[in-house]
Amino acid sequence: MAATPSTMVEVGTPMPKFSLTDTVSGSTIDDDYFNDARAALIMFICNHCPFVIHVRDELINVAKEYAGKGVKTVAISANDPVTHGDDSPEKMAELARKMSFPFPYLFDESQEVAKSFKAACTPDFFLYDSNRRLYYRGQLDDSRPGNDKPVDGRDLRAAIDTLLAGGPPPSDQRASMGCNIKWKPGNEPDYYS
């Protein structure tokens, strides 16, 4: 299980525009989804990754808890379903229903959205303020499969709390760590190594 860090895009970067299909509803979700949100949380996840499975319940908890505080969340999978069948749109929808995901679970078939965010791993988190400027990118918390640290979402939760309180972005932002995004052959981005 090779661990890949997030790219740590510069804080203040504008949120990329996107338009993707929600695997559960079949509806199109785009960046306008966040127009009335105090904060926007974009999570790059997938079905099969052990790093994501390890924290999946906490992702649901964070999304539910902060929805009532004006934070809107979407999850995106960009993995190639040809090489990783568990990450197909059908399997994504099945998992989202089974786990009662409180957020849209979008499929990035072209992988262009993942590239525009400079997403590198699963899970990879991008938190934007009300002006859609990047406020936090980094880990959920220190927990990883097998390290016996609690999955409590402390890093991401602290960032959201500070954003909602009007504070500056945290100065200590640690890269998320997870499985690399499963790029289609020949589609690996230049920022990715």
N, C-alpha and C positions, 0 to 999 in steps of 0.2 A: 504494500500500500504506500506508494510514493506520495509524499506531501508537497504540494505546490503552494507558494504564498500568493496573496493578492498583489496587484501591481502598485497599489497606493497612489492612485491618481491625485493630482494636486487639489488640496482643499480650495473651495471657491469656484471650481470648474462648473460650468452650466450643465444641467441635466440634458443628456441627448434626447432628441425626439425619437419616438418609437411608435409602432402600431403592430400589435400581435394578437393572435387569437387565444381566447381563454379556452382551455381544453375541456372544461366542464360545461359551460353555457354555450360555447360556440360563438359568442359575441366578440367583437373587436374591442380591445382595450388599448388606448394610446396615452400619451403623456398628458392630455387634457383631463384624464381621470383624476389628476391631483389638483385641479384648479381651485377647489374649495378646501384643500388640506393645509393644516399648519406645518406639516412635514410629510415628506414622501420617503418611504423605505422600499428600495429595490433589492431583492435577494435573488442571487443566482444559485439555484439548487438543482437537484435531480433526484430521481427515485433510488438509484442503486448505490450511490456513494456512501461508504461507511461513516465518513465524517458528517454527512448530512443526516443520516439515520440516527447517529449519536445525539444530535441536537434538535431533531425534528419537533419533539413535543414542546421544547422551549420556544421554537420559532412560532408555533401556534399560540403559546401563552403570550409572547410579546405582542404579536399582532392583535390579539383579542384585547389585551389590557390597554394598549395605546390607541385603539380605534375610537374609544370614547373620549380621547383627549385630542382628537383632530389629526391623528397620524394615519395615513392610508398606506397600505402595504400591497405589493404585488410580488409574486415569485415567478422567475423565468428559468426555463431549462433550455439550454442551447446544445445539449449533447446530440451527437449523431446517432439516431435510432437504428441505422443500418448496422453499426458496429456494437451498439449497446441497446438491444431490444427492450430492456426494462424501462428505458427512457423514451419510449414511443409516446405520441400524444394520447393514444388509447390507454396505455398503462398509467400515464400521468393523471388522466381524468379519473381512472379507477382508484388510484391512491388518494387523490384529493377528496373524493367522495367518502372513501373508507375512513380517512383521518379527519373529515369535516374541516378542511382547510378554510379559515375565515378570510381568505384572500384569493384573488384570481391566480390561477397557475397557468402561465402563458408559455407557448412553445415558439422558440426562435429557430424556425426551420432553416433559414439562410445563414444563421449565426452572425449576421451583420449587426444586430442589436448588441449582442455580447461584445463584439469588437468595438462598437461605438462607446460602450461603457468602460472598455479595457478590462473586462472581466477575465479572470484567469483560472479560478478554482471554484469548487463547490464545497462549502458555501462561501459566497462572496457578497459582502454587504455594502450598500451605498445609501447613505442617509442625506437627504436634501432639505434645506430650509424652505420657508414659504416663498422665497424668491427663486427657488429651484437651483440654488447653488450648493455644491457639495460641501457638507458640513462634517461628515464622518465617513471614513471607509476603513474597515479593519475587522477585527475579530468580534465574535459574539461574546466570548469569554476565553479563559485559559484552558478549558476542558478539551481534550482530544480523546479519541478512542484508546482506552487502555492506560491513561495516565492518572485515573482515579480522582481527578479534580471535579468538583461539582459543576453540573450544567445549570448555570443560574443567569446567564445573559448579562452579567454585570457590566461589561464594557459597553455593549450596545445600549443597554438600559440607561447607563450613566450619561451617554452622549445624547440620547433622546430627552432625558430629563433636563439636561443643561440647555439644549436647544429650546425646549418649550418654556424654560424659565428666562430666556433671552440672553443667555450667556454666550461667550465666545466658544468656538470649536475646541475640543480637548487638545492639549498640546502633545499628550502621549497617546498616539494612536498606533496600535500594533496590528501588523498584517494578519488577515485571516489565513487559515491554512486548510487545505483540503485536497481532494482529487483534482487533477487538471481537467479543464473542460475538454470533452472528447470531440476535437475538431474533425471535420470531414477531411479526407486525404487532399493535401494541397491547399487547405484553407487556413492553416495555422497562421495567426497574425504575427507581424514583425516584433511586437512588444513582448511576445511570449517566447520564453526559452526554457 
